[in-house]
Amino acid sequence: MKKAGFILVLLLSFFTIALAQVQSDIEYGKVGDETLLLDVSSPNGDGPFPIALIVHGGGWTRGDKQGDEKVLFGPLTDANFVWFSINYRLAPKNRWPGCFEDVKTAVKWVKANAGKYKGDPNRIAIFGYSAGGQLASLAAVTADKDTAVQALVGLAPPTDLVFDSLRRGNVSTYLRDLFGLQGPDVNTPSTVQILWDCSPINHLKSGLPPVLLVHGTADKSVPYQLSLNFKARLDAFGVPCEIITIKGAQHRIADWNKYDSDFTKKIIDWLNKTLSKK
């Protein structure tokens, strides 16, 4: 029985791989001596297919394009999406706005090169998990015509950095590393301004692309309330926004299936509805 189960897993894995062509470590930019890399998966068939651009988490200081966000790869492949998963410059070696600039560079690169990978540059959803959610959200809501996307999926995204610091009573180590803040007391007006400027919630306006938020109610790293606040502000501007609430789930995306085994299906359903060809 165990042998049969193992063979079944291998067959399913092979079937998923056979549905797509995966290429790793493709250069999408270069800053100084640092090469910016991404992985891409293209479905079999002619296309053009919708695109998912994934920005990993890790507190702006760690993480990788093949991290916990891999839970999204299979469902996106099965749904005939071209997906790109990017690396970006990390703190403290690289301060803000390096990582944010890299995300915008990636969006431009994906739009310019979509056809090479059978992707549709007019049907792009940018995903961001945790710190990557802040980057993806800020990129989506401040985009110009060169970086515009058609949908935003925020996975436990810290969309209000001022709120985060107020609840902690101080600025987190992650944000200190990201912005190069030093000293025992960095709660100054200039720090608040930096955090305000980098908070997606403060850049919302009408006409933004539809937004999907996915968040666990027991998240202690990025409280669920942040997504409720973000949705309320989007609603006020008339921007379509939905929340997939994962009851009892904490912050780690790799564990969300334990609380809602259908959460990736719900994401795919929303994407298919939002990015459907008119």
Secondary structure, 3 states (H helix, E strand, C coil): CHHHHHHHHHHHHHHHHHCEEEEEEEEEEEECCEEEEEEEEEECCCCCEEEEEEECCCCCCCCCCCCHHHHHHHHHHHCCCEEEEECCCCCCCCCCCHHHHHHHHHHHHHHHHHHHHCEEEEEEEEEEECHHHHHHHHHHHCCCCCCCCCEEEEECCCCCHHHHHHHHCCCCHHHHHHHCCCCCCCCCHHHHHHHHHCCHHHHCCCCCCCEEEEEECCCCCCCHHHHHHHHHHHHHCCCCEEEEEECCCCCCHHHHHHCCCCHHHHHHHHHHHHCCCC
